[in-house]
Amino acid sequence: MNKVANALYASRKILLVLWIILIIGFGFYAAKLPSVLGGNGFEMKGMYKDTEQLLVDKFDVSEAQIIVLFEKKDGVSDSKFQQTIAQYMQKAKDKSDASKVDIPAASNKMIKGSTAYGIIHFNHDDGTMDKRVEKIRTLSAEEKEMSVKLTGGPIIEKDMNTASQADLAKAEAIGIPVALVVLLLAFGGVVAAAIPLMIGIVTVVTTMGVVYFFHPYTELSIFILNVIPMIGLALSIDFALLFINRFKEEIQTKSVEQAIKITIQTAGRSVIFSGLCVFIGLAGMLFIQVDIFQNVALGGMAVVFIAVFSALTLLPSILAILGTRINRLRILKVSEQGGQSRWRSFATFVMKKPVTMTIVSLIILLVALVPVRDMHLEIPSSEALPTKYESRQAFDTYNNTFINKNTADVYFVLEAKQDMLNEKPLTNAFTFIKQLKEDSLVKQVDSISTALNVKSSDQLQAMLENPQISAQTKPAVDSFINGHYMLIKATLDTDQNSDQAKDFVRKWKDKRSPFTVHIGGYPKFEQEIFDEIYEKAPYGLALVLFSTYVILMIAFRSVLIPLKAIIMNILSLTATFGLLVWLFQNGQLGLTESNIALVLPVFVFGLVFGLSMDYEVFLISRIHEVYHQTRDNNVATVEGLASTSKIITSAALIMIVITGAFAFTDVTPVKQMGVGIALAIFIDATIVRMLLVPSLMKLLGDANWWFFTKKRDKSSSNEQLKS
């Protein structure tokens, strides 16, 4: 690190100019990032996506639909209501250039009492969907005899993007001012307190500009808009806090140049190792081939890299220019010695009763993790959108009024090697339909058989051979058969989110058949997402645990300390998940009852595992430094805690404030993520860092440094032999 420190100091002015250019350049594209975000990120290559495309290509299923919800006003007759709806839907079709519309009529199930719905279909999305939606919204505002609300995928997606941007602004409005207060309490001066915030904002803006260039190559989820600022601000401020604190210590007795170089060699080294831990924690998500995990991993890894890069280049450049002026504009008197004395006393107290403190800490964590067994995971849907949005209100009404929540639709597309109307494939298809009907979970099957009320393939072929009957049946045949393909819809007697529905599609996917069987529908979508996460997450977990262990072992020259850190992290994270279940699933502390977002455990683990290693690296680096000098484990632990606890506590508090600010947002998964990260950091900074670390350091004694001691002793023996 000595050569790196020299090079960075020598290039400080050039680096500052380069950063100004970077900020201006990437800042322009950062402002454009929201315009290229879309969808909730739950997209992946697989049978579901292929089947959906087959339905579009072969059976005229539209690629996008807008649901229009109508509610009749008082005094309007039923016939006038239906007539007005028909007129509206025709105008909406013409104005939005839709492919077709489904209009409710008295004879169908699209009208119930004073409520009805229609569907506007679009065959392709050429990037003009937002404009089309606005044209329909304008049309909706003209209606006098009924209220009109729009919902459906494109509308909810657009509103989710809007809500995410509003959430980001709200979280920043809460988090940044409070973080500034914490920084003022930590440093006492406006100049020193403002620099970490500036570095955090620069990191976030630069990263968002970089991520903008990802959009031609991958679908970017709207949640990136929250994840990058959440990680970037928290991590950058943490790094700057550690860096500035060490610089302020060194500049009291050394020149600016010496202080900068020593800070880079010590705090800079810690920043590199901790950044590497966070980077690897996020990289573990890359194993899961679902867009949202790929997005968060790439966006998160980018922001971590830029946070480390800015901490090692931009921050030293600023500090080198400021020098002793870092202490300017002091508004609070901060006593370093008093704070260290209190932390030294606390660490000594804990280390006097290590067994008791360890047992108490473990009991608290084990009690907190109990609710984990009741965790129910679900894929975020329209319910993630705040209820104040019209699209959410309309979708809830549509679901509650027209959709049977106790059933689920699964679509089968049978692909034969020859035309489906040939004798052999048609006979096999009727056998397949019969087997479907015999499945205990299937409530109803819609197929060519039910459409034409035929019982066998022979009966169907006889109808098709009769010219008169064939002409009459052609529309029905075309709806279910297209060349080598046949469509079958099975309605299941279970909720579409249920485990039974997922088991059903797994079973039929693996069932032997003379056809290539393609399966679609929401249960298939959920099954693929759940299976992908459950199958691939262990690989990511193994990578994170192994890599973190090796990195920390190299950093601290210890076999036990990395193992202890990993075990404590897993325990505290599990306790966090238990508290999240208690808070959200049980609707505690005024929170709306909601299941845990499927992505949350992976996200929180990937982010917090690395972030909490931040503090482990900061703390153990200083303990290791003192142990290297004194060879006394107890003294090293006490002094390490005394000298770093204040800054680590401040860093943790800032992390809690910035991520916890997202608890006041409206999009449910973002709220859960903010609360989850804040809780995990709080547990880590209190129970783990203040109680478990000193207790276990005391109990393990010199064994903590076994790797280091062995290497040092061997080196000493070799020197004695030479002499």
N, C-alpha and C positions, 0 to 999 in steps of 0.2 A: 504493500500500500504506500510505501515511502515514495516510490517513483511516480505513482499515480497522483499523490498529493502534490508533489513538485510540479508535475505537468499541469494539473488543474489550476494551481495558483498562478503559474506563469501565463496561462491562457485566459485568465479571468475576464479581461476586457473583450476579447474576441468572443468568448462564450456568451457574455451579456448581450452583445450585438446580435449574435445568431439567435438567441432566445427571443429577442424583440421581433426579429423577422418571422420566426416560427409562430409566435402568438398572433401576429397580424394575419399571416397566411392561413393558418388553420382556424383562426377565429371566424373568418369569413365562411368557411365550410361548416363550422360548428353550428352556426345560425340556420343552416339549411338542413341539418340532420333530421329534425322532426318531420320534414316533408317526405323523407324516404322510408319512414318507419311504418309498419303496418302489421296487423294480425297479432294474435296472442302468442305466437311462436310455437304452437303445438302442431308442427308439420314435420313429417319424416317420410323417407322413401319406404314403401312397403305395399302390401296387398290392398290396404284400405285406399290409398291414394290412386293406385292403378285401377281399382274397381270404380272409383268415382269418375275417373277419366273415361272408362268404358261406358258408363251410364250416360255421360255427355256425348260421346262419339257415336254410340250405337242405338241409344234409346231416347234421344232428344231430351235428356234431362238438362235443365239450365245450369250454368256454372255459378250464377249468383241470383239470389232472390231477395226482394224487399217485401216484407209483410206490411200491409196497410190495415190498420185497425180502425173500424168505424163504430161510433156510438151514436145512436139515434137521439135527437133532442125531443123534448116534450112537444106534443101536438102534431108530430109528423106521423103519417100513416105508414103501415108496413110496405104497401105498394110504392109509395113515394120514396121511402127509404131505399128500396131495392133499385128503383129507377135512377135515383141520384147516385147510388154507388156505381151502377153500370156506366153512367155518363162520366163519372170521375175516373174510373179505371181506364176508359177508352182515351180520355184526354191525357192521363198519366202515361199511357203506352206511347201515344204519339209524341208527347213532349220529351220523353226520356229515351226515345228510340229503343224501346224494349222489344224483345222477340215475341212475347205473348203475355197475356194476363189471365189469371183465374178469377172469375167473377162469382160471388156468392149468389145463390138463388134459393127460393123457398123450399125447393125439393132436396137440397143438399145439406151437409153438416157444417157449412161455413157461416150460418146464421143461428144465433141462439138469443131469443128475446130481442133486446134492443142493441145487441152487440153482434158485429159481423167482421169478417176479414177477407181481404183479397190478396193475391200474390202477383207481383210484377216480376217477370223472368227476364234475365239477361244471358245471352249465349256466350258472351266474351267480355272481359274487362280490359279495355284498351288504355287504361290510365285516366279515363274521363268519368269514372263512377261518381266521384265527388260532385262534379258539375251536374251530372244527371240527378243526383239526390237533391241538390239545391233547387233544380227546376221543379221536382215533385213537391218539395217543401213549399215553394211559392204557390203551387196549385192548391195545396192543402189549406193554406191560410185563407183561400177564397170561399171555402164552404160555409154556408150559413145554417143548413138544416141538420148537420151532423158534425160531431167532432172527429177529426182525422189525426191519427198518430202513426208515425213510421217506425219500423223496427226491422230486425233481420241482420244477417252477418255484416254487410257493408256499412250499415248505419251504426251498429254497436262498435265495430272496429274504429270508425271515425271518432265516435264519442269517447272511446277508451283512450285514443291518442290525445284528445282534448283534455280528458280528466288527468292523464299522466303528466301533461305539461302544467296543469293547474296544481297538481300535487307537488311537483318539483319546486314550483315557485313558493308554495306554502311552506314546504320543508326548509327551503333555504331562508325564508323570512323568519322562521323560528330558530333554526340551527345556527346560522352564522352569527347573529348578534350574541346568542348565549355562549357560543364558542369564543367569541372575542372577550367576553367577561371572564371566562375561565383562563384565557391566555394572559389577561391583565393581572389576574390573581397569581398566576404562575411567575410572571416576569416583572410585574410592577410598572412597566413602561409601555407607552403607546407604540413606539417604534418596534420594539422586540415582539410585541403582541400582534402587530399588523402583518409582519413578514410571513408567518405561517399561513395566515388566511390568503395572502396574496399568492403564495406558492400553490396552495390548494386550488384556487380559482384558475390559475395558469395551467395547472395539470389537467383539470377537468375540461377546460375550453380546448386545449391542445388535443386531448384524447378524443373528444367529440368530433373535432375536425378530422382526425385520422380515421375514426370509425366510419365517417361519411363515405369514405372511399371503398368501404367493404360492400356497399349496397349493390354494385353490379354483379357481385359474385355469390351473395347469399341473401336470403330474405331476413331483414332486420326486424326484430320484435320491438314493440313499443316500450317494453319494460327496460330496454337499454337506457332509455331516457332517465330512469330512476337509479339504475344500478351504477352507472359510471359516476355520477355525482356523489352517490352514497359512499362508494369505495374510495374514489379519488380524493374527495375533501378530507375524509377521516384519515386515510393513510398518509397523504401529503402533510397534513397538519401534525400528525404523530411524528413523522420523520423530521420535520422542521423543528418541532419542539425539542426532540432529543439533540439535534444538531446545534441549535442555538444555545441550549442549556450548557452543553460541553464547551462551546466557544466562549460563553460568558465566564465560565470557570477558568479557562486557560488564559484569557486576555488580561486577567487581573495581575498575572506575574510574567507574561511573555509578550513579545511583539505581535502585531497583527499577523504577519507572515507565519511565525511559529505557531500561533494559536490556530490559524486556519489549517495548517498542515497536520498538527496533532489531532484536531477535530475530525479531519477526513480519515486519518489512520485509525481512530477509535470509533467515534460515532458513525463515520462513513462505512466502516467495516460492518457494524451492527445493522445499518440500513440495508446493505447488500444482502446479508444473510436473512434478515427478516423479510425483505422484499422477495427473495428467492422462495421462502416458505409460502408466502401468500400466492406467488405466481404458480407454484406447483399445486397448491390447494385448488386453484381455479382450473389448472390444466387437467385435473382429474375428471372434470366435466366433459372433456372432449371425447371420452369413450362413449358417451350417450349420444346417439345419432338422432337427436331431436333438435329442431332449429333453436328453441329457446335456450337450451343448454350450450349449444355451440355459440350462440350470440353472446350469452353472458360470459362464457369462458373467454372468447376472443376479446370482447369489450373490456372485461375485467383484467385479463392479462396485459392488454394494451395500456390500461390506466395504471397498473402496477409498474410496468416498465418505465412509463413516463414519470411516475411519481419518484422512482429511484433515480432516474436520469436527472430530473430537476433538482432533487435533493443533493446530488453529487456535483452538479455543474452550475445551475442557476443560483442556488442558495449560497455556496461558497463565494461566488462572484459578488453577490450583494453584500455579504458580510465583510469581504475583503475591502470593499469600497467604503462601507460604513465604519468599520473598525470600532473604536471606543464609543462612537456615536450610537451604537446599538442600545446604550443605556439612556439615551435622550428621552425627554418628555415623560419622565417618571411621575406617576400620579399616586402610586402606592409604595409603601416601604415594605419590601419583602426580605425577611430574615432567613438566609440559607442555613445558618448554624442552628437556629431555633427549630426549624423544620427537621433537620437531620437528627437533632437530639431527641425529638419526640419519636421519630421513626426508629431510632436506635433503641430507645427504651421499650417500644412496642415489640420489636423483633426479639430483644433479650427476654421479655416477658413470655412470648410465645415459645421460645426455645427452651425455657425452663420446664415446660410441661408439654413436650412434643407428642407423647402418646395420647393425652387427653385432647389436645387440639386436633390431632389427626382423626380421632374417633368422632368428635363433635362435627368436624367438617364433613366427614363421610356420611354421617347420619343425615345432615341437612341435605346433601346432594341426593342421597338414596330416597329420601321422602319426596323430594321434588320430582324425581324421575318416575315415580309410581304411575301417574296418569298416562305415560307413554303407551301402556298396553291397550288403552282405549282409543288411540289415535286413528282417525278415519281420514284417509287421503282422497282428494278429488281433483279433477282437472278444472281449473277456473273457467267459468262460462260467463253468461250475461250477468250472473249474480255478483260477479266481481265489480261490476259497474255501480256507482252510487245510485240510489233510488230517485235522486232529484232529476236524473236524465230521462227525457221523454221515451227514448228507445228502451230503457230498462222497464219503465212503467208499462209500456205497451206490450213488451215481451212477457211480462208477468201476467198481464190480463189475458193475453193470447194463450199462454200455457195453462192457466187456471180454468179458463172457459172452454177451450177446445181440445186440449191434449190430455189423453188418458195417461197419467204418470205411472200407472202400474203395468204399462206395456212397453215393448221396445221393438222397433222394426229392424230386421236384418235383410240385406239384399244379396241374393246369389245370382251370379252371372255364370252360366254353364257355357263352356267353350268346347265345341266338338271339332273333330278333324275334317268333317264334311258338313254339308248343309244340314241344319238342325231339323228340317222337315223331311229328311230321308228316314226310311223306316227304322234303322238301327238306332241312331241317336235319339229319335223321337220316343222310341220304346224305352230306352235307358233314362230319358228325361222324366217320363211318367213314373218310372220306378223310383227315381230320385225324389220326385214330389210326394209320392206315397210314403217314403221313408221319413221325409220331413214332417208330414202330418202325424206320423206315429210317435214322433219325439214328444216326451211328456211335457216339455217346456213350451212347445209350440201351440199357440192358441188358434191361429188362423194362417192359411197359406193362400196368397193371391198369385195366380199363374194363368197360363193359357187355358188350363183345365177349368178353373173357376170362371174365367171371363166368358167362355163359350159353353159352360156347363156340360163338359164332356168327361167321361170317366176313364177313357183309354186312348192310346195312340191310334188304334185302328179306327175308332169312332171319329177322331179328329181328321185323319187322312181321308176318310169317306166324305166328310163335310167339304174338305178342300178340293176333292175331285169333282164335286158338283158345282158347275159354273155359277148357278144362281146363288147358292148358299155361300160359295167362296167369295163373291163380291161383297156380300153383306158382312161377312166375318173378317174381311181384310183389315179394317182399322184395329180390331182387337188383336189379330195375329201380329200386326206390325208393332203393337205396343209391347209385346212379349217376345217376339222372335225377329232376329235380324241376321240373316245368313247363317253363320256358324255359331251364333250366340242366342241364348235364351235367358230371359229375366224371370226370377222368382222372388217374391217378397214373403218372408216369414214374420209373423207378429208373435212375439214371445210374451208369455204370461209372467212377466217380471219387469222391474224397473230397468231402464236403459243403463243406469250406473251400477247395477248390482253385480256381485261376483258371479251369480248364476249366468247372467248374460255373457260375461267374458268367458266363462267356462264353455258355454254353448258354442261360441265362434271358434274357440281353440279346438274343440272336439270335431267340428265339421271341417275345419281347415285340414286336419290330419286324417280325415275319413277317406278311405279308398273309393275311387270313382272312375268310371270310364272317361269322364270329362276332366278338363282343367277347370277347377272350381275357383271363381273369384268371389270374395266376400266383402261386402261393404255395410254401411250403416254405423250409427254411433257406437253400439257395443264393440264393433270391430276396431273403430278408432281408439276407444279407450283401452281395449285389450292390447293393441300394439304399443301404445305409449307406456302403459304400466309394465308390460313385459320387457320392453327395451330398457327402462330404468332399472328394474329389478335384476335383469341379467347383466347389464353393463356397469352399474354403479360399483359393484365389488371390485372390478378391475381398477376403476378410478381411485377407490379407497385404498387398495393395495399400493398403487403408485404413490399416493400422497403419504401414507404411513412410512413406507420404505424410504422414499426420497428424503422426507423430513428427518427421519432417524439418522440417515447417513450425513446429511448436511449439518445437523446439530452435533453429531459425534465428531465431525471434523472441526467444527467451530469451537467446541468446548473441550476437546481431547478427553471425552468421558464416554463410558459405555452406559452408565446408569441414568445420567441426567436426561438424555434424549428419551429413553424409555419411560421414565417417570413423567416427563412433560407430555408425552403422547397419551399415556393412560389418564392423566389428570384432565387433559383436553377432552378426551372421549367422554369421561364421566361428567364433566361440566356441561358439555353439549347435550348429552342425553337428558340431564336435569332441565336444561333449557327447553327441550322439546316437550317434556312433561308439563312445564309451566305454560307453554303455548297451548297445549291441549286443554288445560284447566281454564285458561283465559278465554280462548276463542270458541272451542267446542261447547263449553259450559256457559258461555256468555257472561263471564265474570267482569266486575269493575266497569259495568256500563257498556261493554263491548257487545256488538251484535253477534248472536250465535251463528257460527259458520264452521264448516269443516276445514281442515288444514289443506292448503294448496299443495298439490302433489310435488311441486318443484321445491317447496320450502326446505325439507330436510337436506336435500342435496345442496341447495344454494347456501343455506346457513352453515352447513358443515364446510363446504368449499371455501367460503369467505372467512368464517370465524376461526377455523382451524389455523389458517395462515395468519390472520390478524392477531390472535392471542399469542401465537408464537413470536410475534413482534415483541411483546412484553417479556416473554421468556428470554429472547435474545438480549434485549436491553439489560435485563436484571442479571442473568447468568454471566454475561460478558463482563460486567463490573465485578461480580463475585469472583469470577475466574482471574481477573486482573489482580485483585487483592490476594487471592490464594497463591498466585504465582510469586508474589512478593513475600508473603508471610508463612506459607505452608501450614496455615492454621485454618481448618475448615470453619470452625465456629466464628472466629474473628472475621473471616472473609464473608460469611453469610450476613452477619450483623452489619458490617461496614457497607457491603454491597446493597443491602436493603435500605440502609440509612441514606446513602448517597443517590439512589435512583427512585425510591418510593414516591417522593413528591412529584417527580417529573412523569413517572409511569402512571400515577393516579390522575394527574392532570391530563395526560394523553388519553387514558381510558375514559375520563369524564367527557372529554371532547368527542371521542368516538361514540359514547352513549348519547350525547346531545345531538350530534349530527344524524346518526342513524335513528335514534329514538324520535326525532322530529317527524319522521315518516309515519309514526303512530297516529299522527293527527291528520293524515291524508285520507282520501275517500276510497281509492281502489283497494279492495280487500287483500289481494296477494302482496301488494306493496306495503300495506299497513302491517301485515303479519311478518314480512321480512324485516321491516324496521324495528318492530318490537322484539323479534327473535334475536337479531344481532345485538341490540342494546342490552337485552337480558343476558345473553351469553357473555358479553364483555363485562357486564356488572358482576356476574358470578366469578368470572376469571380474575377480575381486579380485586375482589374482596375475599371470598372464601379460598380460592386457589392461591392467589399471589400473597395475601396477608397471613393466611393460616397454614395452608398445606405446604407451600414451598419452604418456609423456615423450619417447620416441624420435621419434614422429611429430610431436609438438608442436615438437620441435627441428628436424626436417627441413623442416617446412613454414614455420617462422618466422612472420613477420608476415602471411603469406598466410592463416594460421589465422583472422585477424580481418578479412578483406577487406571483408565487408559493413559491419562496425563502423567500420573505418578510413575507408572511402569516405564514409560518412555524416558522420563527425566532421570530415573534411577539408573536405567541402562546406559544413558549418555554419560552420567557421572562415573559409572564403573569403568567405562571405556577410557575416560580421561585419566583416571587413577592408574590404570594399567600402562598407559602411554608414559606417564611420569615415572 
